[in-house]
Amino acid sequence: MQILNADEMRRAVTRLAMQATELNKGTDFVLIGIRTRGVILARRMQKELSRLEGVQVPVGILDISLYRDDLLGGCDAVFRGSEVDFDLEGKNVVLCDDVIYTGRTVRAALSALSSMGRAKTVRLFVLVDRGHRELPFRADGVGKNVPTSRFERVVVHFEETDGEDAVQLFKQSV
């Protein structure tokens, strides 16, 4: 089942960019995308901020694979490294990801970020919040809230990686 089409995704990204500006009282922040799909969201937000506000907000890439708590369970994470070419010390950080689910990715991302310096603030922005938190995190900016069951999967398709923009919900077999 399709949750968001290309136009709805575009509008959600525009809303997220404007919410980031409002929460940070301007564009004095950096965007950090969690590898892989959070990076696409961060870059799209950067493009919108450039279009709407006329500023180029810096974007960094955060690789959390070394900070995940499922590595011992045979997870297939491949470390490709973070690419943050600016100092995080004292910065307002907008952390971007495509979907928030249990909160474990956010925990890993905060650990990875803290190893790079002490940010002034960290705000989480996601395209989709599907619920079912196992850790006490919430997103500051959400493109779409999608109540799901644990037997469903949310898949975000981006033009850059999948040839189309869409968010879909799939039922998984039990």
N, C-alpha and C positions, 0 to 999 in steps of 0.2 A: 504494500500500500504506500502510495506517495504521500509524504507529509509536507514537503516544501518543493515547489518547482523553481525554475531558474529566477523568475521575477521575484518570488517571495524570498529566496535566498539573498538576492541583491538588496532588497529592502531591509532585511534583517541585518545585513552587514552595515548598511548605512545607519540604522538605528544604533547598533553597537558602537560604531565610531563616534556618533554624537553623544551617547551615554558616557563613553570614556572621557570625552571632552568636558562634559558637565560634572562628572564625579571628580575630575582632577582640576576643576576650575580653570580650564584652558588646555593647551596642548603641551604643557611641560611634563611630558612622560615619555617612556620608551615602550615599545611593543616587543614582547618576547613570545614567539610561537613555539609550542611544544612539538618537537619533530614527530610526525611528518605533517599531518593535516592541520595542526594548530598553526604551523608556519604559513600555510596558504591563507588561513583566516587573518592572521596578523598582517600579511602583505596586502590583502584586500582592504583591511581597515586602514592601513597606511595610505593606500591609493585614494580611498574616500576622504580621508583627512586632508590630503593634498588638494583634492578637488573642492571640498567644502570650505576648508580653513586656509588654504594657500600655504601650508607648512609641510615640511618633510620630517615626519616623526621617525626616529631611528627604529630599525627592526633587528632583532637578534633571534637566533635559533638555539633552542635548548634541547639537548639530548639527555633524556632521563634514564636511559637503559641501565646505567651503572647504579642507579638509586632505586630501582624497582624491587619490591619485596617478593616477587615471584620468580626471581632468577634461579633460585635453588630448585624450583619445581619443574625445571626443564623448559622454561620459556624460550622462545626463539628470537629474543632481542639481539640486535646487532648494533654495536656501538659505532656511531659515525662521528661523534663529537659535536660539541656545541660551537656555535659561531656567534659570539657576542663581542664585537670589536669596540665596545664602549664600557666605561666604568659604571657599575651598578650602585656604587656607594652614594647614598643619599638621594637616589633617583626614585621617582614614582614609576612603578612597573605595572603594565597591563599585560597579564599572562593570558595567552590565548590558546584554546583547544577547540576541537570540533564538537565533542560530546563529553558531558560529565555524567558519570554513572556511579560507581562505588566511592569515588574520592581518592582511590589509591594512586592514580596518576598525578593528582594535585599534590598529594603528600610527597611523592618522589620529586616533583618539579620544585617544590619549596625547598627540599633538601639540596637539590642541584643548584638552585639560585643562591642559597645561603653560602655555598662554597665559593661563590664568585664575588661576594661582598654583601654589605648590609644595605638593602634598599630602604628608602624612606617608607614607602607603602607598596603593597602588592595587591592588585585587584584582579580577580578572575573573570574572564569573558569567554563565553562558549556560544557556539551556534545552537546547540541542542542540549537541554537538560532533561534526562529521561528518568530521574529519580533513583531510588534504591540505594541511598548512601550507606556505606559501612563506616565511613569516617566523617567527622563533623565539619564538612565544608559546604559552602554554598557559593554560587556564582554571583558576582556583582552585576554582570550584564548577561542577559540570555536572549538569544534570537528567537527561540521557540521552546516552550515547555511541552514535553510529550510524555504523558503518563504511560508507562509501559508495564508489562509483566516481566518477570525474570525469564520467561520463555520466549521473549521477543528480542530482536536485535535492531538497532538503529544503524543505518549505513549512510554515510555522507559521501556523495560523489561531487568532485570538483572538476571543472573543465580542464584545469591544468594537468590532472593526473588520470582522469577517467573519461574525458571527452564530453562530459555533460555536467550541469549543475542540478542536483536533486538530492533530497533527503528521503530515504525510504525506510519503512518498518517491515521487518520480516518476522514471521513466526518460526521459531526453531522447534524441531521435534524433541519431545521429552525423553 
